[in-house]
Amino acid sequence: MAGVSMKDIKSRIRSMESTKQITKAMEMVAASKLRGAQDRAVSSRPYFETLYATMNDIADSTMDFVSPYLRRKEGKTLYIVIAGDRGLAGGYNSNVLKLAWGKMQQSPSAVLPIGKKALDFFRQRGAEILTDGYVVAGEVSVGDCFSAAKLLSRRFLAGEFTSVQLVYTHFASMLSQLPCEMELLPIRVSGQKDNRPKKFVLYESGPLAGFDAIVPEYLGGLLYGALCESVASEQAARRMAMDSATKNAEEMIDDLSLKYNRARQGAITQEITEIVAGAESS
């Protein structure tokens, strides 16, 4: 009986060691991808920050500035929801999808899912899906983000949607990833006037045309930045989950090793006892 028990324990130890190797490898892969996503997010920020400053300059320097991208009215809201392509990332997917679904229940809405988990989630709930052209979040490029921004701009100007909201996961730190919502359309300019001297800029087609031309570029930059932050958040969450799984595997290996040693010691003691008993009887 002791031999069978020891064999079973040994088999479980080998199984946990294999699991530990897998989780450790996944942790290292997630850490590598995380660094790349962080670098892309940081490098993209100056671009759309400059575009936003330019839009504010145009709005501030023009009397009675009116653009269709600034107009607010009631109607259907489009939610762009960025989630992951795979699981094993703690609460990363469930947290952002729960936030988006809760918001969508409050008013007429449609969704543009980015990531396989997001597409599957909204399909199962019968949500109106604008397009399924961005199924794999990890393969969405800068060009895809700008193409999506132009699509959103056309649909918004056509009146199909009166508001566009972006739901993604903000990368706060290695230990903290926060699901959040950002309004993309209508555009909010700062509206803050200052007394600093401004450069006089002459726009060939006029300030309104310049503003409207910048908006899709700005939206594309925001989408790409949010995508990079979401990918970084997913990898950070997966790294934490795999680190926790590795530590749990190590604890189980230690516990099983202790049980194995006790069983082995018990079997040795029993064998010695039987030898001594046999010698005495003879």
Secondary structure, DSSP 8 states (H G I E B T S, - for coil): -HHHHHHHHHHHHHHHHHHHHHHHHHHHHHHHHHHHHHHHHHHHHHHHHHHHHHHHHHHHHSTT---GGG----S-EEEEEE--SSS-STTHHHHHHHHHHHHHTTSSEEEEEESHHHHHHHHHTT--BS--TT--GGG--HHHHHHHHHHHHHHHHTTS-SEEEEEEEEE--SS-EEEEEEEEES---------S-------TT-HHHHHHHHHHHHHHHHHHHHHHHHHHHHHHHHHHHHHHHHHHHHHHHHHHHHHHHHHHHHHHHHHHHHHHHHHHH-
